[in-house]
Amino acid sequence: MTANEKDRDLLARTLWGEARGETLAGQIAVAWTIRNRVNDGKAKSWWGEGYAGVCQKLYQFSCWNKNDPNFAYFERREADPVPRTGPSMDRR
């Protein structure tokens, strides 16, 4: 699958929302999880279709859930840049 600009934006936002507090290895692991789900080889995948479908699949990546503190950043226009700071990722 070829990724377009919207796909890259959704992937970046998902990585920011899910893994910005992780090590580089943790961020790469989240990115590979998304990529593996996009490229699972199924015509109709449970994970969703394409990067948008996978990243925004209900309850898969919490940053897209409306009750997640990160979602407020994603509710804005898609053209807005991902902020450099945001809600704390320390949920332990």
Buried (B, 14 or more C-beta within 10 A) or exposed (E): EEBEEEBEBBBBBBBBBBBBEBEEEEBEEBBEBBBEBBEEEEEEBEBBBBBBBBBBBEEBBBBBEEEBBBBEBBEEEEEEEBEEEBBEBEEE
